[in-house]
């Protein structure tokens, strides 16, 4: 499920990037140099870890069995194309519903973003919130959504209010 979700979200991210670029919509700006340097450091550390015996042992014992299991599950899904299509559709519909909820929250404050930009904000914020371990994504999710909306051109106050309404409707109210 995680591997299929990753593939689906990556495909949607590429689609939204292409749509944002071709529609003339305001795309998110290039990432800051510190983020690029951080990503490079992570890649170098991963490369060094893979080069030393302890790192290779960790990959062999922990990562490889999980990867084989995920690939085996995908093979089972591929044997039943209807289920594979249903799993992909479920992932796409889930992201679409999140986009609709964020758009409805934007409309509550008389704000609007193009669909492609909205998709980039949702996928980027979801990825950023998942990268930080916090229960329910509380804190990192709000910060990531607010930053994404601000980068997309909303003023700070509207971005914060929109995100608080969005999280109230999509996280807190369903708990009640």
C-alpha positions, 0 to 999 in steps of 0.5 A: 500500500505504501509503495503504491501510494508513493508511485501514485503521489509521485505521478500526481506530483509530476502531473501538477508540476506540468499543469502548473507550468503550462497553465501560466499559474503561479508555481511554487518558487525554487527551493532555498539553497539550504534545502538543496544542500540538506538533500545533498547531505542526506544523499551523501550520508546514505551513500557512505552508509551503503559503502560501510559493512554496517550500512550494508548489513542494515539494508540486507536485514531490514530494507531488502525483506520489506522491499521484496514483500512490497514487490510481491504484493504488487505482483499479486495486484498486477495479476488482478488488474481491477484491484490494482486500478481500484487501489490507484483510484482510491489513492487519487480520490483521497488526494482529490478529496483533500484538495477539495477540502483545502479549496473549500477552506480557501473559499471561506476566506474569499481566496482561490488557487489554481487546481495545479497549485492546490495539488502541489500544496497538498502533496508537498505538505503531506510529504513534509508532514510525513517526514516529521514524526508527530502524532497525527501530523499535528504541528508539522502538517499545519506548518507545511500547509501554511508555508505551501499556501504562503509560497503559492501567493496567499498572505500569511493571515489568510494562509493560517486561517485557511489551514486552521479551518482545513485541519478543524474540518479534516482532522478534529471534527471527524474525531468528534 
